[in-house]
Amino acid sequence: MGSYNPQYREYYNSILNKRGVYPKNTKNSNIKKEDFITRRIIRDLTGVLILFIIVLLCKIVITPTTQKVYNYSKKIVNENFDYKKVFETVKAFDFKEFKTKSQDYIEKAINKINKKEPVKQVVKNDYEVPCVGKLVSEFGERVDPFTGKKQMHNGVDIAVKENTSIKVCADGKVKECGEHKELGKYIVIDHGEGIETKYAHLNEILVKKDQKVKKGENIAKSGNTGKSTGPHLHFEIMYMGENKDPKDFLKLAM
């Protein structure tokens, strides 16, 4: 096809812009953003002015209702907040406990609808401790004995002599077993209903992957393998893939 007449260039460009072929002008876009900010500031100032007029009218037109509105507004404006105290309160707030309680509440509500027993109650009723020993390290954030830095401890440590029999807490199936750089020799048991238990720093593993196990069955012997400062059992409880504090589920000796 032949070339078009240059006098129609602006006409063609206008059509293409309407169809969105050419990108929008950045400069115009910036102007629109500035207009939006200006309008927002004017709107907020207008709101403040209206509020001021309302308070002024409440002062002039004295009735029990307007007096209450005026006194309340004056209190809000003049009140001096102790920001340091507020900050300390927020800082001291236990968000982890709040999260746990919220999850428990949601779980109870779901279980009530489905007519199921809460997981904590299931474990308390049907599970037993893997071994008898003193609890030497609890669940939660702690100072790592090797690095000296704060780190999350996903389970509890139970002090026992080397080669102590480790029993499975409840019926289940061996999901994993092997050796890890930090955990040493370990076993993960799937108990169903989203509940799993983990046993680590073992000296010997007595079960195989996919093997079915019964509550109280010997599955391992305790040891000091992996990243460990002495013979003990590292024990974890997981629900729906999330680590829980075993003390909330089982009676462990302190």
Kinemage of the C-alpha trace (Angstrom):
@kinemage 1
@onewidth
@group {chain A} dominant
@subgroup {mainchain}
@vectorlist {calphas} color= white
{ca met a 1} P 0.000 0.000 0.000
{ca gly a 2} L 1.080 3.597 -0.547
{ca ser a 3} L 2.042 6.179 2.079
{ca tyr a 4} L -0.605 8.289 3.832
{ca asn a 5} L -0.850 12.048 3.847
{ca pro a 6} L 1.093 13.603 6.812
{ca gln a 7} L -1.808 15.938 7.506
{ca tyr a 8} L -3.791 12.985 8.874
{ca arg a 9} L -1.037 11.961 11.351
{ca glu a 10} L -2.734 13.603 14.356
{ca tyr a 11} L -6.046 12.007 13.398
{ca tyr a 12} L -4.516 8.494 13.308
{ca asn a 13} L -2.683 9.033 16.588
{ca ser a 14} L -5.866 10.143 18.341
{ca ile a 15} L -7.646 6.959 17.200
{ca leu a 16} L -4.775 4.734 18.396
{ca asn a 17} L -4.690 6.473 21.782
{ca lys a 18} L -8.412 5.911 22.249
{ca arg a 19} L -7.942 2.186 21.536
{ca gly a 20} L -5.103 1.958 24.090
{ca val a 21} L -2.373 1.128 21.529
{ca tyr a 22} L -0.062 3.879 22.737
{ca pro a 23} L 0.907 4.022 26.421
{ca lys a 24} L -0.576 6.754 28.587
{ca asn a 25} L 1.388 9.928 28.981
{ca thr a 26} L 3.453 9.644 32.170
{ca lys a 27} L 3.469 13.387 32.675
{ca asn a 28} L -0.330 13.542 32.597
{ca ser a 29} L -0.460 10.556 34.969
{ca asn a 30} L 1.703 12.418 37.488
{ca ile a 31} L -0.534 15.464 37.241
{ca lys a 32} L -3.544 13.265 38.041
{ca lys a 33} L -1.769 11.822 41.094
{ca glu a 34} L -0.933 15.332 42.314
{ca asp a 35} L -4.556 16.355 41.804
{ca phe a 36} L -5.677 13.336 43.851
{ca ile a 37} L -3.337 14.227 46.751
{ca thr a 38} L -4.493 17.865 46.654
{ca arg a 39} L -8.149 16.802 46.687
{ca arg a 40} L -7.452 14.399 49.572
{ca ile a 41} L -5.823 17.156 51.667
{ca ile a 42} L -8.690 19.564 50.936
{ca arg a 43} L -11.213 16.865 51.878
{ca asp a 44} L -9.470 16.118 55.204
{ca leu a 45} L -9.183 19.820 56.059
{ca thr a 46} L -12.859 20.270 55.220
{ca gly a 47} L -13.698 17.424 57.596
{ca val a 48} L -11.689 19.070 60.382
{ca leu a 49} L -13.430 22.404 59.719
{ca ile a 50} L -16.867 20.759 59.863
{ca leu a 51} L -15.933 19.071 63.148
{ca phe a 52} L -14.743 22.430 64.532
{ca ile a 53} L -18.051 24.079 63.542
{ca ile a 54} L -20.028 21.271 65.213
{ca val a 55} L -18.041 21.663 68.446
{ca leu a 56} L -18.496 25.459 68.302
{ca leu a 57} L -22.257 25.105 67.804
{ca cys a 58} L -22.395 22.694 70.748
{ca lys a 59} L -20.697 25.361 72.864
{ca ile a 60} L -23.092 28.111 71.730
{ca val a 61} L -26.318 26.084 71.736
{ca ile a 62} L -26.283 24.642 75.258
{ca thr a 63} L -28.446 21.588 75.796
{ca pro a 64} L -27.691 18.408 77.771
{ca thr a 65} L -26.881 16.569 74.498
{ca thr a 66} L -24.658 19.283 72.986
{ca gln a 67} L -22.866 19.700 76.302
{ca lys a 68} L -22.004 15.985 76.348
{ca val a 69} L -20.701 16.164 72.766
{ca tyr a 70} L -18.609 19.248 73.593
{ca asn a 71} L -17.147 17.764 76.787
{ca tyr a 72} L -16.286 14.508 75.024
{ca ser a 73} L -14.629 16.305 72.098
{ca lys a 74} L -12.661 18.537 74.462
{ca lys a 75} L -11.495 15.506 76.431
{ca ile a 76} L -10.286 13.729 73.266
{ca val a 77} L -8.440 16.814 72.010
{ca asn a 78} L -6.844 17.783 75.332
{ca glu a 79} L -6.089 14.338 76.731
{ca asn a 80} L -2.374 13.663 77.110
{ca phe a 81} L -1.584 10.035 76.314
{ca asp a 82} L 1.312 8.283 78.021
{ca tyr a 83} L 2.852 6.907 74.824
{ca lys a 84} L 5.676 5.257 76.757
{ca lys a 85} L 3.170 3.322 78.847
{ca val a 86} L 1.214 2.333 75.733
{ca phe a 87} L 4.436 1.160 74.044
{ca glu a 88} L 5.414 -0.920 77.087
{ca thr a 89} L 1.944 -2.497 77.160
{ca val a 90} L 2.172 -3.446 73.480
{ca lys a 91} L 5.726 -4.716 73.962
{ca ala a 92} L 4.698 -6.882 76.914
{ca phe a 93} L 1.695 -8.331 75.059
{ca asp a 94} L 2.126 -12.074 74.524
{ca phe a 95} L 1.246 -12.446 70.838
{ca lys a 96} L 2.209 -16.148 70.851
{ca glu a 97} L -0.238 -16.881 73.653
{ca phe a 98} L -2.883 -14.833 71.843
{ca lys a 99} L -2.237 -16.830 68.658
{ca thr a 100} L -2.455 -20.147 70.541
{ca lys a 101} L -5.689 -19.174 72.286
{ca ser a 102} L -7.174 -17.962 68.992
{ca gln a 103} L -6.261 -21.225 67.258
{ca asp a 104} L -7.724 -23.229 70.144
{ca tyr a 105} L -10.939 -21.217 69.988
{ca ile a 106} L -11.254 -21.729 66.215
{ca glu a 107} L -10.478 -25.429 66.576
{ca lys a 108} L -13.112 -25.832 69.309
{ca ala a 109} L -15.679 -24.100 67.115
{ca ile a 110} L -14.867 -26.352 64.126
{ca asn a 111} L -14.888 -29.496 66.288
{ca lys a 112} L -18.209 -28.492 67.798
{ca ile a 113} L -19.707 -28.175 64.324
{ca asn a 114} L -18.199 -31.519 63.235
{ca lys a 115} L -18.959 -33.093 66.634
{ca lys a 116} L -15.316 -34.064 67.156
{ca glu a 117} L -13.140 -33.996 70.252
{ca pro a 118} L -10.417 -31.253 70.358
{ca val a 119} L -6.943 -32.518 69.420
{ca lys a 120} L -5.496 -31.589 72.832
{ca gln a 121} L -8.109 -33.682 74.566
{ca val a 122} L -7.528 -36.584 72.167
{ca val a 123} L -3.790 -36.571 72.931
{ca lys a 124} L -4.317 -36.184 76.692
{ca asn a 125} L -6.734 -39.105 76.735
{ca asp a 126} L -5.056 -41.531 74.331
{ca tyr a 127} L -1.327 -40.731 74.242
{ca glu a 128} L 1.458 -41.566 76.674
{ca val a 129} L 4.917 -40.088 77.261
{ca pro a 130} L 7.719 -41.673 75.178
{ca cys a 131} L 9.993 -42.124 78.201
{ca val a 132} L 10.304 -41.169 81.852
{ca gly a 133} L 12.820 -38.417 82.557
{ca lys a 134} L 13.334 -34.831 83.661
{ca leu a 135} L 12.419 -32.019 81.276
{ca val a 136} L 15.694 -30.119 80.743
{ca ser a 137} L 14.735 -27.814 77.857
{ca glu a 138} L 11.289 -26.505 77.029
{ca phe a 139} L 9.453 -25.585 73.838
{ca gly a 140} L 9.930 -22.049 72.493
{ca glu a 141} L 12.660 -19.518 71.849
{ca arg a 142} L 15.925 -20.229 73.659
{ca val a 143} L 19.651 -19.497 73.465
{ca asp a 144} L 21.342 -22.097 71.287
{ca pro a 145} L 24.048 -23.834 73.393
{ca phe a 146} L 26.363 -23.997 70.368
{ca thr a 147} L 25.943 -20.580 68.709
{ca gly a 148} L 24.858 -18.489 71.725
{ca lys a 149} L 22.098 -16.957 69.567
{ca lys a 150} L 18.349 -17.053 70.138
{ca gln a 151} L 16.675 -19.821 68.202
{ca met a 152} L 13.304 -21.558 68.150
{ca his a 153} L 13.254 -24.914 69.939
{ca asn a 154} L 10.447 -26.881 68.290
{ca gly a 155} L 10.123 -29.519 70.986
{ca val a 156} L 11.229 -30.492 74.475
{ca asp a 157} L 14.358 -32.275 75.697
{ca ile a 158} L 13.940 -35.111 78.175
{ca ala a 159} L 17.063 -36.150 80.071
{ca val a 160} L 17.525 -39.954 79.968
{ca lys a 161} L 20.466 -42.305 80.040
{ca glu a 162} L 21.900 -43.546 76.763
{ca asn a 163} L 20.124 -46.597 75.279
{ca thr a 164} L 16.916 -45.974 77.253
{ca ser a 165} L 13.890 -47.529 75.508
{ca ile a 166} L 11.815 -44.967 73.601
{ca lys a 167} L 8.143 -45.874 73.193
{ca val a 168} L 5.726 -44.583 70.573
{ca cys a 169} L 3.055 -42.314 72.096
{ca ala a 170} L 0.098 -43.820 70.227
{ca asp a 171} L -0.844 -46.044 67.323
{ca gly a 172} L 0.488 -44.848 64.007
{ca lys a 173} L 2.709 -45.348 60.996
{ca val a 174} L 6.396 -44.509 60.539
{ca lys a 175} L 6.407 -41.526 58.192
{ca glu a 176} L 10.166 -40.873 58.264
{ca cys a 177} L 13.273 -42.285 59.882
{ca gly a 178} L 16.926 -41.604 59.246
{ca glu a 179} L 19.789 -39.359 60.275
{ca his a 180} L 19.987 -35.575 60.286
{ca lys a 181} L 22.963 -33.268 60.841
{ca glu a 182} L 21.340 -31.538 63.843
{ca leu a 183} L 18.712 -34.027 65.017
{ca gly a 184} L 20.969 -37.052 64.681
{ca lys a 185} L 19.047 -40.298 64.275
{ca tyr a 186} L 15.324 -39.525 64.307
{ca ile a 187} L 11.841 -40.966 63.729
{ca val a 188} L 8.580 -39.259 62.687
{ca ile a 189} L 5.316 -41.090 63.411
{ca asp a 190} L 2.027 -40.194 61.681
{ca his a 191} L -0.899 -40.857 64.047
{ca gly a 192} L -3.638 -39.652 61.689
{ca glu a 193} L -6.029 -36.720 62.178
{ca gly a 194} L -3.107 -34.381 61.379
{ca ile a 195} L -1.122 -35.425 64.480
{ca glu a 196} L 2.559 -36.385 64.239
{ca thr a 197} L 5.311 -36.998 66.794
{ca lys a 198} L 9.081 -36.767 66.366
{ca tyr a 199} L 11.839 -38.506 68.368
{ca ala a 200} L 15.446 -37.369 67.865
{ca his a 201} L 19.111 -37.709 69.012
{ca leu a 202} L 18.560 -41.473 69.039
{ca asn a 203} L 21.298 -44.051 69.389
{ca glu a 204} L 19.412 -46.793 67.554
{ca ile a 205} L 16.281 -46.946 65.362
{ca leu a 206} L 14.198 -50.134 65.744
{ca val a 207} L 11.546 -49.477 63.077
{ca lys a 208} L 11.406 -48.941 59.306
{ca lys a 209} L 9.606 -46.426 57.103
{ca asp a 210} L 5.886 -47.205 56.491
{ca gln a 211} L 5.885 -49.687 59.384
{ca lys a 212} L 2.727 -49.671 61.517
{ca val a 213} L 3.321 -49.294 65.255
{ca lys a 214} L 1.187 -49.738 68.356
{ca lys a 215} L 0.997 -47.471 71.398
{ca gly a 216} L 3.763 -48.286 73.897
{ca glu a 217} L 5.867 -50.210 71.373
{ca asn a 218} L 9.653 -49.743 71.596
{ca ile a 219} L 10.708 -47.861 68.467
{ca ala a 220} L 14.223 -46.695 69.408
{ca lys a 221} L 16.967 -46.326 71.990
{ca ser a 222} L 17.949 -42.874 73.246
{ca gly a 223} L 21.370 -41.463 72.500
{ca asn a 224} L 23.527 -38.428 71.909
{ca thr a 225} L 23.684 -38.240 68.099
{ca gly a 226} L 23.592 -35.066 66.016
{ca lys a 227} L 23.839 -31.611 67.542
{ca ser a 228} L 23.585 -32.586 71.207
{ca thr a 229} L 25.266 -31.623 74.486
{ca gly a 230} L 24.521 -34.917 76.251
{ca pro a 231} L 22.282 -38.017 76.227
{ca his a 232} L 18.602 -37.056 75.975
{ca leu a 233} L 15.479 -37.410 73.857
{ca his a 234} L 14.303 -34.513 71.734
{ca phe a 235} L 10.527 -34.890 71.414
{ca glu a 236} L 8.090 -32.948 69.239
{ca ile a 237} L 4.334 -32.880 68.678
{ca met a 238} L 3.013 -31.494 65.388
{ca tyr a 239} L -0.584 -30.770 64.430
{ca met a 240} L -1.437 -29.951 60.820
{ca gly a 241} L 2.280 -29.425 60.156
{ca glu a 242} L 2.723 -26.890 62.958
{ca asn a 243} L 4.825 -27.568 66.055
{ca lys a 244} L 2.969 -27.450 69.372
{ca asp a 245} L 4.205 -27.300 72.946
{ca pro a 246} L 4.249 -30.943 74.157
{ca lys a 247} L 3.604 -29.722 77.726
{ca asp a 248} L 0.138 -28.585 76.621
{ca phe a 249} L -0.651 -32.140 75.509
{ca leu a 250} L 1.214 -34.535 77.818
{ca lys a 251} L 2.241 -34.635 81.463
{ca leu a 252} L 6.017 -34.219 81.379
{ca ala a 253} L 8.147 -34.209 84.538
{ca met a 254} L 9.835 -30.869 85.285
